[in-house]
Amino acid sequence: MSASQTSSSHYQLQRQPAGFQLQRVASPLPILAADQVLIQVGAVSLNYRDLLILRNAGQDTVDGQIPLSDAAGTVIAVGSQVQRWQVGDRVAPNFFARWYQGKYQAQHYLQGALGGAQMPGVLAEHIVASENAIVAIPAHLSLAQAATLPCAAVTAWQALFARGQLQAGETVLIQGTGGVALFALQLAVAQGAKVIITSSSDDKLARAKALGAWHTINYRQQANWDDIALALTDGIGVDHVLELGGPDTYARSIHALASGGQIHQIGVLTGFGSTPNLWPLQAKNAQINGILVGSVAHFSALNAFLSQHQIIPVIDRQFAYAEASAAYDYLASAQHFGKVVINVQP
């Protein structure tokens, strides 16, 4: 560690009458436990969840908490018992700090979600992590590119591959062009699947087409996108739906689904409390997979696939560390195509 690295800073959430605002504060370098590593954060990225937390949508006690869950950086110190990592390794922390592998157990893992009410996040110059809670990032990616992976990319991976067992030639319907959606598009195309993607923007649909989408649908102009998906598949329906919309899209997702197909429940963009009629799902012998990011093992498998196919994450815009609030505002504007990144290091 260099002599100049004697102090650090981070952002924390400061309570306001409506939601929270970001406040940058100076802090000493974190102290390592024997099984931890110290990471100099290179970049972080934002997710829709981060907007919900900033607006206090969940009414959680996050006053004073460090926000954000997605980061990539360089190991600059290791605890006395650390065996897996050494100074100079490029790594990213997993979204769930305690879910290493195996089945998800909410009672054990949920409170370990980075940047939530119980676990400090990553919008900081330095963070600490258990040696078992981080992964090596693909060699072909920059730190900014790797910082987009922990939430959105791992979510898409768990949905389509770990749970969905996506095969070449299958059809995938993806709602929107946000972070999870575009990772799902890139992963599915690399696997040889046929992707139908929806958006209200013709420009974004054209860019999705350039990334390999099979067909695109502007749902503002063609509200019956489920009928269109059925027509494109000769009435059979799609094998997978990435359900990112919530209550306003669920019935159409079920209608567009093939017999034996899978809906991967991920998003709540139109709100909470979806109450769809599930009888059509039962009649199709189809299923819904609830997807909540993934484990360290999922993250490692994803990175191997990204390396094999040399997939580059789509970054819409990058902000400086001092511009963290502006990055949130830009994400809230919904103008982005791909991920919004904050470069912590110049």
Helices and strands as residue ranges (DSSP letters): E 7-15, E 20-28, E 36-45, H 48-54, E 70-78, E 90-93, H 106-109, G 110-112, E 126-130, G 131-133, E 134-136, H 143-146, I 149-153, H 154-157, I 158-163, E 171-175, H 179-191, E 194-199, H 202-210, E 215-218, H 225-232, E 238-243, H 250-256, E 257-265, H 279-283, E 287-290, H 296-309, E 315-320, G 321-323, H 324-332, E 339-343
